[in-house]
Amino acid sequence: MKKILLSAAFVMAACCGASAQKLSYVPYTDNALMMGGCISENGRYIGGCDTEGRGFIYDTKDGQIKYFVSPNLGTNEATDNDEAQICSVTNEGVGAGYILGQAADFDFATGKYTAIFENAEEENANAKWTTPDGAYQCGVTYDASYKQEPYVYVNGEKADLPTPTDEWLGFETGGFMANYISNDGSLIVGGAIDNYSTYPLIFWVRNRDGKTYSVQTPSKRFFDASYELNQAQPYAWFEGGNVSANGKWIAMNILNKDIESGLKMARFNVDTEEIEILDCPDVNSSTFYYSTGIANDGTVIGYTQDLDTKSRRGVICLAGEKEVKYLSEAYPTITDFLTMDEENLNTACAITPDGRYVTGFGYKPVDENNDYIVTWCLDREEVANSIEGVANSEASKVVASYTTDGKRVNRTKVQRGLVINRLANGKAVKNLKK
């Protein structure tokens, strides 16, 4: 089956070269283990890590990649603290993340990293998010027991964020996280570290003085933290997945008290505090959905994961819609997404504020026994323009249809399965009938 799908992908790449260019890759021939997790607002820089503990930033304009590596990596002295990861990246190619157990800035221009905090008290820390201009950062510090405390970093000055008491929240906590921040620094999204690792949503809003923040606790109203789930709150899981750059939306992961219904993606309107739970196909108690990013218009991305097999498929829900679709379904001309689904790893990790670029990682087969973990970047604007141009043209008429093993069929009689349609203009498109 794998070889058949790959053959179909190669056929389509040859027939519709323009469509193939809509999905690009961070160069992977020298590193088959790359997991891109963030992209700059302007779409130029992609950051992440590899499975060997190295951080990287890739410049899509110049086609260059730079690695950030602990000097201890690969030696007998190496520990988990030597792992590096870029969690977000500015428009100038400066990443925020961690290395050597420290929060650090990673500069693509110089290829060097710099610890954000110099004193020993704040040595163990993680910079989770930075704004496109680098003016704001947020993250966590760790005490000796590895309890996490949230902070915001504004123009080189650190401030601890206020946190609610367990008595106020109504459940026991072991620290708090600040994970994402809006472009103007007015909204910071994070969570409480609860006993069940569901990380109930909390967020901070900037006060009128322009410097300090107040904590908001929607989890107090929405999250039932009891083991028996017998409290008044409606949700057993109420986690923040990201925040839009304009501060209007929070992407969420929500589980009703009916556990069998499965974890679903949702949108949270910050102004109205209204929650819109999205329609997730095939969700159940063993197949969960996780949101990872949200654009300014409310377009949400993420992935679905089978808890038994650990397989993942990238997903997207467009602004103004409630239906979550697999990337392979939303962009059928990009056959690599279908191949990644079949290989059981495709994860959408980040989306630019304008919704144009989406980046993530997945398996890319190199032979029948081996897969690369590759970082991809989807240009949604070019895909939309290409599809619109074909749809409005006489050249979009289907002139022949084939199965994935190359047999010609009557497409009107195919009940279900994958069909490759050849158009009058010579291009080929995939049609998946369910």
C-alpha positions in Angstrom: 0.0 0.0 0.0 2.9 2.4 0.8 4.5 1.9 -2.5 1.2 2.5 -4.3 0.6 5.7 -2.5 4.1 6.9 -3.2 3.8 6.1 -6.8 0.6 8.1 -7.0 2.3 11.0 -5.3 5.2 11.0 -7.8 2.7 10.9 -10.7 0.8 13.9 -9.3 4.1 15.8 -8.7 5.0 15.3 -12.3 1.6 16.3 -13.6 1.1 19.4 -11.5 4.4 20.9 -10.6 2.8 24.2 -9.6 0.8 22.5 -6.9 3.8 20.6 -5.6 5.5 23.9 -4.9 2.8 24.9 -2.4 4.4 22.6 0.2 8.1 23.3 0.8 10.5 21.6 3.1 13.4 22.6 5.4 16.4 20.8 3.7 16.5 17.3 5.3 19.0 15.2 3.4 21.7 16.0 6.0 19.4 15.6 9.0 16.5 13.2 8.9 15.2 14.0 12.4 13.9 17.6 12.2 10.8 18.9 14.0 9.8 22.4 13.1 7.5 24.0 15.7 7.3 27.7 15.0 7.4 30.3 12.2 8.0 34.0 12.2 5.0 36.3 11.5 6.5 37.3 8.1 6.9 33.6 7.2 10.6 33.9 6.7 12.1 31.9 9.6 11.2 28.5 10.8 12.5 27.2 14.2 12.4 24.0 16.1 14.6 21.1 17.2 15.7 17.7 16.1 15.5 14.4 17.9 19.2 14.5 18.9 18.7 17.6 21.0 19.8 20.4 18.7 17.9 23.6 18.1 17.7 25.1 14.6 16.4 28.1 12.7 15.9 28.0 8.9 15.8 31.1 6.6 13.3 30.3 3.9 14.4 33.3 1.8 18.1 32.4 1.6 17.7 28.7 2.1 20.2 28.6 5.0 19.9 26.6 8.2 21.8 27.2 11.4 22.0 24.8 14.4 22.4 25.7 18.1 24.1 23.0 20.0 25.2 22.5 23.7 28.9 22.0 24.0 28.2 18.9 26.1 26.0 17.2 23.5 27.5 14.0 22.3 29.9 13.7 25.3 29.7 11.6 28.5 28.8 14.8 30.4 25.6 15.4 28.4 22.3 15.5 30.3 18.7 16.3 29.5 19.5 20.0 30.2 21.8 20.0 27.2 18.8 19.7 24.8 18.0 22.9 22.9 14.7 24.0 21.4 13.5 27.1 19.6 9.9 27.7 20.7 9.2 30.9 18.7 11.0 33.2 16.4 11.0 36.9 15.5 10.7 38.5 12.1 14.5 39.2 12.3 15.4 35.5 13.0 15.9 35.7 16.8 14.5 32.6 18.5 13.3 32.2 22.0 13.6 28.9 23.8 16.0 27.0 26.0 19.4 25.3 26.1 21.6 24.1 29.0 18.4 24.4 31.2 18.4 28.1 30.6 16.0 30.5 28.8 17.9 31.8 25.8 17.8 33.9 22.7 19.1 32.3 19.5 20.3 34.7 16.9 20.3 33.4 13.3 22.5 36.3 12.1 25.4 35.4 14.4 24.6 31.7 14.9 25.0 32.2 18.7 22.8 31.8 21.7 22.7 34.0 24.8 21.2 33.2 28.2 18.4 35.6 29.1 19.0 35.5 32.8 22.4 35.7 34.2 22.0 35.1 38.0 21.9 31.6 39.4 18.4 32.0 41.0 16.9 32.2 37.5 19.2 29.9 35.8 16.6 27.1 35.2 14.1 28.7 32.9 12.3 28.3 29.5 11.4 31.2 27.2 8.1 30.0 25.6 7.1 32.8 23.3 8.4 36.0 21.8 6.6 38.7 19.8 7.6 39.4 16.2 9.6 42.5 17.2 11.1 40.8 20.2 9.8 43.4 22.6 7.9 40.9 24.7 8.7 37.4 25.9 7.0 35.1 28.3 8.0 31.8 29.9 8.6 30.0 33.1 11.3 29.7 35.7 12.0 26.6 37.9 12.8 26.4 41.5 14.9 23.7 43.2 11.9 21.3 43.2 11.2 22.2 39.5 8.0 24.0 40.4 7.2 26.4 37.5 6.5 30.1 37.9 5.4 32.4 35.0 7.2 35.5 34.0 7.0 38.3 31.3 10.0 39.9 29.9 9.5 43.4 28.5 12.3 45.3 26.7 15.0 43.6 28.7 13.2 43.7 32.1 11.7 40.7 33.8 8.5 40.7 35.9 6.9 37.8 37.7 3.3 37.3 36.8 0.7 37.1 39.6 -0.9 33.7 40.3 -4.2 32.7 41.9 -4.3 30.6 45.1 -5.5 27.1 45.2 -8.4 28.2 47.4 -9.6 30.7 44.8 -9.3 28.2 41.9 -10.9 25.4 43.8 -8.2 22.8 43.0 -4.6 22.0 43.9 -1.8 23.3 41.8 1.9 22.7 41.5 2.8 25.9 39.6 1.8 27.9 36.6 2.9 28.4 33.0 3.0 31.4 30.7 3.1 29.9 27.2 1.9 32.5 24.6 1.7 36.3 24.3 -0.2 38.6 21.9 1.8 40.9 19.6 1.2 44.0 21.7 1.9 42.2 25.0 -1.6 42.9 26.4 -2.6 39.2 26.7 -0.6 36.3 28.0 -2.0 32.8 27.8 -1.0 29.9 30.1 -2.2 27.3 32.5 -2.2 25.9 35.9 -0.3 22.7 36.6 -2.9 20.5 38.1 -2.8 17.0 39.5 -4.0 15.4 36.3 -1.7 17.2 33.8 -4.6 18.8 32.0 -3.2 22.4 32.5 -6.4 24.3 33.0 -6.5 27.7 31.2 -5.6 30.9 32.9 -4.5 34.1 31.3 -3.1 37.5 32.2 -4.3 40.9 30.9 -2.1 44.1 31.0 -3.4 46.8 33.4 -3.9 50.4 32.5 -0.5 51.3 33.9 0.9 49.5 30.8 3.3 47.5 33.0 1.6 45.2 35.4 -0.8 42.3 34.7 -3.9 40.9 36.4 -4.6 37.2 36.3 -7.9 35.9 34.9 -9.2 32.5 35.8 -11.9 31.1 33.4 -11.0 27.6 34.7 -12.7 28.5 38.0 -16.0 28.6 36.1 -15.5 26.0 33.4 -13.1 23.3 34.7 -14.2 20.5 37.0 -11.0 19.3 38.8 -12.7 16.7 41.0 -11.8 13.0 40.5 -15.4 12.1 40.4 -16.3 15.0 38.0 -19.3 15.8 40.3 -18.8 19.6 40.5 -20.8 22.3 38.8 -18.3 23.1 36.1 -19.1 21.6 32.6 -15.6 20.5 31.4 -13.2 17.8 32.5 -10.4 19.3 30.4 -10.0 23.0 29.7 -6.6 23.7 28.2 -5.3 26.7 26.2 -3.6 25.7 22.9 -2.4 29.2 21.7 -3.4 32.8 21.3 -4.0 34.8 18.2 -1.5 37.7 17.6 -4.3 40.3 17.8 -5.4 38.9 21.2 -8.9 38.1 20.1 -8.9 34.3 20.1 -7.5 31.5 22.3 -7.3 28.1 20.7 -8.3 25.5 23.2 -8.6 21.7 23.9 -11.8 20.8 25.7 -13.2 17.5 27.1 -16.8 17.2 28.2 -17.6 15.2 31.3 -18.7 12.5 29.0 -15.2 11.2 28.7 -16.1 8.9 25.8 -16.8 11.9 23.7 -13.0 12.6 23.4 -10.9 15.7 23.6 -11.9 18.3 21.0 -10.5 21.6 19.6 -12.3 24.9 20.4 -12.2 28.6 20.1 -12.4 31.0 23.0 -13.5 34.6 22.4 -11.5 36.7 24.8 -13.9 39.6 24.7 -17.1 37.7 25.2 -15.6 34.6 26.9 -17.8 32.5 24.6 -16.6 29.0 23.8 -17.1 27.4 20.4 -16.4 23.7 20.4 -15.4 22.5 16.9 -16.7 19.5 15.1 -13.9 16.9 15.1 -14.4 13.8 12.8 -13.9 10.4 14.4 -13.2 11.8 17.9 -13.6 9.3 20.7 -12.1 8.2 24.0 -8.9 6.9 22.3 -8.6 9.5 19.5 -8.0 13.1 20.8 -7.6 16.4 19.0 -5.1 19.1 20.0 -5.0 22.7 18.9 -1.6 24.2 18.4 -2.1 27.6 16.7 -4.8 30.2 15.7 -4.7 33.0 13.2 -6.1 36.5 13.7 -9.3 35.5 11.8 -9.9 32.4 14.0 -8.5 29.7 11.7 -7.3 26.9 14.0 -4.7 24.3 13.3 -3.5 21.2 15.2 -3.5 17.5 15.0 -5.4 14.4 16.0 -3.6 11.6 17.8 -4.6 8.0 18.4 -3.7 7.3 22.0 -3.1 3.6 21.3 -0.9 3.7 18.2 0.4 7.3 18.8 -0.2 8.1 15.2 -0.9 11.7 14.2 -2.7 13.6 11.4 -2.5 17.3 10.9 -5.8 19.2 10.9 -7.3 22.7 10.2 -10.6 24.5 10.9 -11.1 27.6 8.8 -12.3 30.9 10.2 -16.1 31.1 10.4 -16.5 27.3 10.2 -16.9 24.6 12.8 -15.8 21.6 10.8 -12.2 20.4 11.5 -10.6 18.8 8.4 -7.5 16.7 7.9 -4.9 18.6 6.0 -4.9 15.9 3.4 -8.6 16.5 3.0 -8.5 20.3 3.0 -5.6 20.4 0.5 -6.2 17.3 -1.7 -3.7 18.3 -4.4 -0.9 18.1 -1.9 -0.4 14.3 -1.9 2.5 14.4 0.6 -0.1 15.1 3.4 -1.9 11.9 2.5 1.4 10.0 2.5 2.3 11.4 5.9 -1.1 10.3 7.2 -0.5 6.8 5.9 2.9 6.9 7.6 1.2 7.8 10.9 2.9 11.1 11.6 1.8 14.5 10.5 1.6 17.4 12.9 0.6 21.0 12.2 2.4 23.2 14.8 2.2 26.9 13.9 0.3 29.4 11.7 1.2 33.0 10.9 -1.3 35.7 12.1 -2.6 36.3 8.6 -3.2 32.6 8.2 -1.1 32.3 5.1 1.7 30.0 6.3 1.4 26.8 8.3 4.4 24.8 9.5 4.8 21.4 11.0 6.6 18.1 10.7 5.9 14.5 9.5 7.3 11.3 8.2 8.6 11.3 4.6 9.6 7.8 3.3 13.0 7.3 1.7 12.5 3.6 1.1 10.1 0.9 2.1 11.8 0.5 5.5 12.9 4.0 6.5 11.2 7.4 7.0 12.7 10.9 7.6 11.1 13.2 10.1 10.9 16.4 8.0 9.7 19.9 8.6 7.3 21.3 6.1 5.8 24.7 5.3 2.4 25.1 3.6 1.6 28.3 1.7 -2.2 28.4 1.9 -2.6 31.6 -0.2 -0.9 30.0 -3.2 -3.0 26.8 -2.8 -6.2 28.9 -2.7 -5.2 30.9 -5.8 -4.3 27.8 -7.7 -7.5 26.0 -6.8 -9.6 29.1 -7.7 -7.8 29.4 -11.1 -8.4 25.8 -12.0 -12.1 25.9 -10.9 -12.8 28.9 -13.1 -11.3 27.4 -16.2 -12.5 25.1 -18.9 -9.2 23.3 -18.4 -10.4 21.9 -15.0 -12.7 19.3 -16.7 -11.8 15.7 -15.8 -10.8 13.8 -18.8 -9.7 10.5 -17.2 -9.6 8.8 -13.7 -7.3 6.3 -12.3 -6.9 4.2 -9.2 -3.7 4.5 -7.2 -2.2 1.5 -8.9 -2.6 3.1 -12.3 -5.8 1.4 -13.5 -8.3 3.6 -15.4 -11.8 3.7 -13.9 -15.2 5.4 -14.4 -15.0 7.9 -11.6 -18.8 8.2 -11.4 -19.0 4.5 -10.5 -16.4 4.6 -7.8 -18.1 4.2 -4.4 -15.2 4.9 -2.1 -11.5 5.2 -2.0 -8.8 7.3 -3.6 -9.2 8.3 -7.3 -6.6 10.3 -9.3 -8.4 12.6 -11.8 -6.5 13.9 -14.8 -7.7 17.3 -16.0 -7.9 18.8 -19.5 -4.9 21.1 -18.7 -2.7 18.1 -18.0 -2.8 18.5 -14.2 -3.9 15.8 -11.8 -5.9 16.1 -8.6 -6.8 13.6 -5.9 -10.4 12.8 -5.0 -11.1 10.8 -1.8 -14.5 9.3 -1.7 -15.7 8.1 1.7 
